[in-house]
Amino acid sequence: MIWSIAARPSRYKQHAKKSLIGRMRRKIEYAKAQVRAKVEHPFRVIKRQFGYTKVRFRGQLKNTAQQTTLFALSNLWMMRKRLLNAGEVRL
């Protein structure tokens, strides 16, 4: 399967909803949307919560280290409610 950009609705609406090709195209687009939603959420957290909107050219190792740290922080940010409810983290 080629994971590329989402197909235009006119591409899969050409086929009837009941036809095999139409159902398969809708399933493919649904699967792409699910993956995209899971992948894009950490980037949103990094941009909005931590203000990392532009790349700073500091050197490849420094950029990699900073982005690794930001993604680790975004994982903690997204799991904060579960961690607080479980009693693992205390403020």
DRENTOR-164930 format. One line per field, with one value per atom (N, C-alpha, C, O, CB): residue number from 1; residue in three letters; atom name; x, y, z. Coordinates in steps of 0.02 Angstrom, whole numbers. Glycine has a CB too. Layout:
num	c(NUM,...)
residuo	c(ALA,...)
atomo	c(CA,...)
x	c(X,...)
y	c(Y,...)
z	c(Z,...)
//
This chain:
num	c(1,1,1,1,1,2,2,2,2,2,3,3,3,3,3,4,4,4,4,4,5,5,5,5,5,6,6,6,6,6,7,7,7,7,7,8,8,8,8,8,9,9,9,9,9,10,10,10,10,10,11,11,11,11,11,12,12,12,12,12,13,13,13,13,13,14,14,14,14,14,15,15,15,15,15,16,16,16,16,16,17,17,17,17,17,18,18,18,18,18,19,19,19,19,19,20,20,20,20,20,21,21,21,21,21,22,22,22,22,22,23,23,23,23,23,24,24,24,24,24,25,25,25,25,25,26,26,26,26,26,27,27,27,27,27,28,28,28,28,28,29,29,29,29,29,30,30,30,30,30,31,31,31,31,31,32,32,32,32,32,33,33,33,33,33,34,34,34,34,34,35,35,35,35,35,36,36,36,36,36,37,37,37,37,37,38,38,38,38,38,39,39,39,39,39,40,40,40,40,40,41,41,41,41,41,42,42,42,42,42,43,43,43,43,43,44,44,44,44,44,45,45,45,45,45,46,46,46,46,46,47,47,47,47,47,48,48,48,48,48,49,49,49,49,49,50,50,50,50,50,51,51,51,51,51,52,52,52,52,52,53,53,53,53,53,54,54,54,54,54,55,55,55,55,55,56,56,56,56,56,57,57,57,57,57,58,58,58,58,58,59,59,59,59,59,60,60,60,60,60,61,61,61,61,61,62,62,62,62,62,63,63,63,63,63,64,64,64,64,64,65,65,65,65,65,66,66,66,66,66,67,67,67,67,67,68,68,68,68,68,69,69,69,69,69,70,70,70,70,70,71,71,71,71,71,72,72,72,72,72,73,73,73,73,73,74,74,74,74,74,75,75,75,75,75,76,76,76,76,76,77,77,77,77,77,78,78,78,78,78,79,79,79,79,79,80,80,80,80,80,81,81,81,81,81,82,82,82,82,82,83,83,83,83,83,84,84,84,84,84,85,85,85,85,85,86,86,86,86,86,87,87,87,87,87,88,88,88,88,88,89,89,89,89,89,90,90,90,90,90,91,91,91,91,91)
residuo	c(MET,MET,MET,MET,MET,ILE,ILE,ILE,ILE,ILE,TRP,TRP,TRP,TRP,TRP,SER,SER,SER,SER,SER,ILE,ILE,ILE,ILE,ILE,ALA,ALA,ALA,ALA,ALA,ALA,ALA,ALA,ALA,ALA,ARG,ARG,ARG,ARG,ARG,PRO,PRO,PRO,PRO,PRO,SER,SER,SER,SER,SER,ARG,ARG,ARG,ARG,ARG,TYR,TYR,TYR,TYR,TYR,LYS,LYS,LYS,LYS,LYS,GLN,GLN,GLN,GLN,GLN,HIS,HIS,HIS,HIS,HIS,ALA,ALA,ALA,ALA,ALA,LYS,LYS,LYS,LYS,LYS,LYS,LYS,LYS,LYS,LYS,SER,SER,SER,SER,SER,LEU,LEU,LEU,LEU,LEU,ILE,ILE,ILE,ILE,ILE,GLY,GLY,GLY,GLY,GLY,ARG,ARG,ARG,ARG,ARG,MET,MET,MET,MET,MET,ARG,ARG,ARG,ARG,ARG,ARG,ARG,ARG,ARG,ARG,LYS,LYS,LYS,LYS,LYS,ILE,ILE,ILE,ILE,ILE,GLU,GLU,GLU,GLU,GLU,TYR,TYR,TYR,TYR,TYR,ALA,ALA,ALA,ALA,ALA,LYS,LYS,LYS,LYS,LYS,ALA,ALA,ALA,ALA,ALA,GLN,GLN,GLN,GLN,GLN,VAL,VAL,VAL,VAL,VAL,ARG,ARG,ARG,ARG,ARG,ALA,ALA,ALA,ALA,ALA,LYS,LYS,LYS,LYS,LYS,VAL,VAL,VAL,VAL,VAL,GLU,GLU,GLU,GLU,GLU,HIS,HIS,HIS,HIS,HIS,PRO,PRO,PRO,PRO,PRO,PHE,PHE,PHE,PHE,PHE,ARG,ARG,ARG,ARG,ARG,VAL,VAL,VAL,VAL,VAL,ILE,ILE,ILE,ILE,ILE,LYS,LYS,LYS,LYS,LYS,ARG,ARG,ARG,ARG,ARG,GLN,GLN,GLN,GLN,GLN,PHE,PHE,PHE,PHE,PHE,GLY,GLY,GLY,GLY,GLY,TYR,TYR,TYR,TYR,TYR,THR,THR,THR,THR,THR,LYS,LYS,LYS,LYS,LYS,VAL,VAL,VAL,VAL,VAL,ARG,ARG,ARG,ARG,ARG,PHE,PHE,PHE,PHE,PHE,ARG,ARG,ARG,ARG,ARG,GLY,GLY,GLY,GLY,GLY,GLN,GLN,GLN,GLN,GLN,LEU,LEU,LEU,LEU,LEU,LYS,LYS,LYS,LYS,LYS,ASN,ASN,ASN,ASN,ASN,THR,THR,THR,THR,THR,ALA,ALA,ALA,ALA,ALA,GLN,GLN,GLN,GLN,GLN,GLN,GLN,GLN,GLN,GLN,THR,THR,THR,THR,THR,THR,THR,THR,THR,THR,LEU,LEU,LEU,LEU,LEU,PHE,PHE,PHE,PHE,PHE,ALA,ALA,ALA,ALA,ALA,LEU,LEU,LEU,LEU,LEU,SER,SER,SER,SER,SER,ASN,ASN,ASN,ASN,ASN,LEU,LEU,LEU,LEU,LEU,TRP,TRP,TRP,TRP,TRP,MET,MET,MET,MET,MET,MET,MET,MET,MET,MET,ARG,ARG,ARG,ARG,ARG,LYS,LYS,LYS,LYS,LYS,ARG,ARG,ARG,ARG,ARG,LEU,LEU,LEU,LEU,LEU,LEU,LEU,LEU,LEU,LEU,ASN,ASN,ASN,ASN,ASN,ALA,ALA,ALA,ALA,ALA,GLY,GLY,GLY,GLY,GLY,GLU,GLU,GLU,GLU,GLU,VAL,VAL,VAL,VAL,VAL,ARG,ARG,ARG,ARG,ARG,LEU,LEU,LEU,LEU,LEU)
atomo	c(N,CA,C,O,CB,N,CA,C,O,CB,N,CA,C,O,CB,N,CA,C,O,CB,N,CA,C,O,CB,N,CA,C,O,CB,N,CA,C,O,CB,N,CA,C,O,CB,N,CA,C,O,CB,N,CA,C,O,CB,N,CA,C,O,CB,N,CA,C,O,CB,N,CA,C,O,CB,N,CA,C,O,CB,N,CA,C,O,CB,N,CA,C,O,CB,N,CA,C,O,CB,N,CA,C,O,CB,N,CA,C,O,CB,N,CA,C,O,CB,N,CA,C,O,CB,N,CA,C,O,CB,N,CA,C,O,CB,N,CA,C,O,CB,N,CA,C,O,CB,N,CA,C,O,CB,N,CA,C,O,CB,N,CA,C,O,CB,N,CA,C,O,CB,N,CA,C,O,CB,N,CA,C,O,CB,N,CA,C,O,CB,N,CA,C,O,CB,N,CA,C,O,CB,N,CA,C,O,CB,N,CA,C,O,CB,N,CA,C,O,CB,N,CA,C,O,CB,N,CA,C,O,CB,N,CA,C,O,CB,N,CA,C,O,CB,N,CA,C,O,CB,N,CA,C,O,CB,N,CA,C,O,CB,N,CA,C,O,CB,N,CA,C,O,CB,N,CA,C,O,CB,N,CA,C,O,CB,N,CA,C,O,CB,N,CA,C,O,CB,N,CA,C,O,CB,N,CA,C,O,CB,N,CA,C,O,CB,N,CA,C,O,CB,N,CA,C,O,CB,N,CA,C,O,CB,N,CA,C,O,CB,N,CA,C,O,CB,N,CA,C,O,CB,N,CA,C,O,CB,N,CA,C,O,CB,N,CA,C,O,CB,N,CA,C,O,CB,N,CA,C,O,CB,N,CA,C,O,CB,N,CA,C,O,CB,N,CA,C,O,CB,N,CA,C,O,CB,N,CA,C,O,CB,N,CA,C,O,CB,N,CA,C,O,CB,N,CA,C,O,CB,N,CA,C,O,CB,N,CA,C,O,CB,N,CA,C,O,CB,N,CA,C,O,CB,N,CA,C,O,CB,N,CA,C,O,CB,N,CA,C,O,CB,N,CA,C,O,CB,N,CA,C,O,CB,N,CA,C,O,CB,N,CA,C,O,CB,N,CA,C,O,CB,N,CA,C,O,CB,N,CA,C,O,CB,N,CA,C,O,CB,N,CA,C,O,CB,N,CA,C,O,CB,N,CA,C,O,CB,N,CA,C,O,CB)
x	c(42,0,45,94,-48,28,66,32,-27,70,69,42,62,117,67,18,32,-22,-56,34,-30,-80,-150,-160,-72,-197,-266,-292,-277,-310,-332,-362,-418,-451,-388,-428,-483,-549,-554,-477,-599,-664,-692,-727,-714,-677,-703,-673,-704,-688,-614,-583,-620,-626,-510,-644,-677,-753,-788,-654,-779,-852,-876,-936,-873,-829,-847,-879,-922,-786,-857,-883,-941,-944,-827,-987,-1045,-1023,-973,-1098,-1062,-1045,-1048,-1012,-1092,-1091,-1100,-1049,-1041,-1170,-1015,-969,-906,-890,-950,-873,-812,-757,-723,-788,-748,-696,-711,-665,-689,-772,-791,-781,-756,-864,-799,-790,-716,-695,-824,-676,-605,-571,-528,-572,-589,-559,-576,-534,-583,-638,-658,-620,-600,-733,-609,-571,-499,-470,-574,-470,-401,-396,-350,-377,-442,-441,-453,-423,-493,-495,-508,-445,-429,-566,-410,-348,-295,-260,-321,-290,-242,-258,-214,-240,-322,-343,-328,-309,-417,-337,-323,-249,-231,-345,-206,-134,-114,-75,-95,-140,-122,-142,-105,-156,-200,-222,-176,-162,-294,-153,-108,-39,-7,-101,-17,49,50,99,73,-1,-2,-12,7,-55,-41,-55,7,8,-93,61,121,151,178,173,147,173,132,161,172,67,26,45,49,-48,56,76,141,148,81,189,255,248,280,304,207,199,162,183,163,106,63,87,88,-7,105,121,192,205,111,238,309,335,393,350,294,312,366,400,335,374,426,395,373,455,394,363,413,396,317,473,523,585,603,541,617,678,735,742,692,776,835,895,905,844,933,990,1049,1088,1008,1056,1110,1163,1219,1082,1146,1188,1144,1096,1248,1160,1116,1109,1054,1141,1162,1158,1117,1078,1228,1125,1087,1013,971,1114,997,926,895,838,920,931,906,895,844,954,942,934,875,837,998,866,810,743,696,817,739,676,660,602,679,711,699,672,625,765,700,676,604,563,721,589,522,471,415,521,488,441,431,376,466,483,475,429,386,543,438,395,323,276,422,315,247,212,152,248,250,220,196,142,271,237,216,156,111,275,156,101,35,-17,116,38,-23,-47,-107,-11,-3,-21,-30,-39,31,-28,-28,-89,-84,-22,-148,-209,-208,-227,-271,-186,-182,-131,-143,-164,-75,-23,-47,-33,40,-82,-107,-161,-163,-136,-205,-257,-229,-256,-308,-175,-145,-104,-85,-102,-89,-49,26,65,-69,46,117,154,213,126,120,152,118,57,149,157,130,154,213,149,111,130,155,173,72)
y	c(-59,0,62,65,0,109,172,222,239,199,245,294,363,386,282,394,461,508,493,462,563,611,583,536,678,614,590,601,651,627,554,559,610,620,490,642,690,651,596,733,680,645,626,576,688,665,649,584,551,706,565,503,441,392,501,443,383,390,341,368,448,456,437,432,527,427,405,335,319,404,296,228,228,268,179,183,179,156,121,131,177,159,84,57,193,50,-22,-63,-123,-41,-32,-72,-89,-55,-33,-141,-165,-112,-99,-231,-82,-31,29,56,-9,51,108,94,137,126,35,18,13,35,-49,-16,-23,45,57,-67,90,157,194,229,198,188,221,192,229,214,126,95,119,130,19,125,149,220,236,145,263,333,337,380,375,295,293,273,302,245,222,200,254,264,136,290,345,400,428,374,416,468,448,490,483,384,361,368,392,288,347,352,425,444,317,466,537,571,613,573,553,584,565,607,562,504,483,514,529,407,525,553,628,655,536,663,736,764,821,763,726,753,773,827,701,733,756,819,861,701,827,888,949,1003,882,941,996,1016,1075,977,966,979,1017,1066,914,996,1029,1101,1146,990,1112,1180,1225,1281,1179,1201,1244,1250,1305,1218,1195,1196,1220,1255,1127,1201,1217,1271,1291,1155,1296,1352,1337,1383,1407,1276,1257,1259,1208,1186,1319,1325,1332,1316,1385,1354,1361,1322,1318,1435,1293,1255,1304,1350,1203,1293,1334,1294,1237,1356,1322,1286,1293,1341,1312,1246,1248,1196,1201,1238,1150,1092,1031,1030,1089,982,924,888,867,876,880,845,884,855,832,950,991,991,986,1063,996,993,926,923,1007,872,805,797,769,752,820,815,855,832,839,916,958,927,927,1029,901,872,807,793,858,768,708,726,694,668,778,801,827,812,855,865,891,836,840,940,784,729,690,667,683,682,649,691,663,638,756,800,799,802,871,795,793,728,727,800,672,610,617,594,552,648,660,707,697,689,758,806,772,786,863,727,694,642,627,661,616,565,593,556,510,660,690,673,661,765,670,655,583,569,667,537,467,458,421,422,493,487,517,489,522,573,604,560,554,674,531,487,423,397,470,398,336,348,301,305,411,426,419,419,383,412,404,471,472,377,525,591,633,634,626,668,713,782,792,692,830,900,933,991,940)
z	c(0,0,0,37,61,-41,-44,2,-8,-118,53,100,75,88,173,40,15,41,91,-63,8,31,21,-17,-6,55,50,-21,-53,102,-43,-109,-108,-57,-133,-163,-167,-166,-194,-232,-135,-131,-200,-206,-95,-251,-317,-343,-385,-366,-319,-342,-317,-354,-320,-255,-230,-231,-217,-161,-246,-253,-323,-335,-237,-368,-435,-433,-474,-481,-385,-379,-330,-283,-355,-341,-298,-228,-220,-327,-177,-108,-97,-56,-59,-134,-125,-164,-151,-145,-213,-254,-214,-165,-318,-235,-200,-203,-153,-231,-261,-268,-224,-192,-342,-222,-181,-107,-70,-193,-85,-14,4,57,3,-41,-28,-26,16,-81,-71,-71,-7,22,-132,17,79,138,184,90,139,193,193,246,187,134,128,154,192,55,134,157,233,266,120,259,331,369,421,347,343,375,373,423,341,318,313,363,395,242,370,417,489,530,408,506,574,590,644,582,544,555,560,603,499,515,514,580,605,455,607,669,727,770,685,729,782,776,826,781,715,703,713,739,633,694,696,766,779,651,812,879,917,946,918,919,954,925,961,953,859,828,850,860,751,857,881,952,969,878,995,1064,1066,1103,1104,1026,1026,1002,1029,981,951,925,974,987,859,1001,1042,1114,1142,1041,1145,1216,1228,1277,1246,1184,1196,1149,1155,1188,1103,1061,1009,987,1103,991,942,873,847,958,842,777,720,663,777,735,683,702,761,671,653,665,672,632,608,722,732,708,729,807,664,636,683,677,565,729,778,762,787,848,724,712,717,755,763,679,675,742,759,622,779,843,894,932,870,895,942,925,970,943,861,840,857,882,765,845,860,934,955,834,974,1047,1072,1114,1082,1045,1067,1046,1085,1038,986,963,1000,1014,888,1017,1056,1125,1150,1064,1155,1220,1215,1258,1248,1162,1153,1143,1168,1094,1105,1095,1160,1173,1040,1200,1265,1310,1344,1299,1310,1349,1323,1363,1348,1258,1231,1250,1262,1154,1255,1278,1350,1368,1273,1392,1462,1465,1505,1503,1423,1422,1403,1433,1373,1353,1331,1382,1384,1264,1423,1471,1542,1589,1473,1549,1615,1656,1717,1609,1626,1663,1688,1746,1620,1646,1668,1724,1771,1608,1718,1769,1835,1889,1747,1832,1894,1926,1987,1879,1885,1913,1943,1991,1859,1914,1938,2000,2035,1884,2016,2075,2064,2111,2132,2000,1985,1992,2011,1915,1978,1979,2032,2037,1908,2070,2120,2106,2092,2191,2110,2098,2162,2161,2069)
//
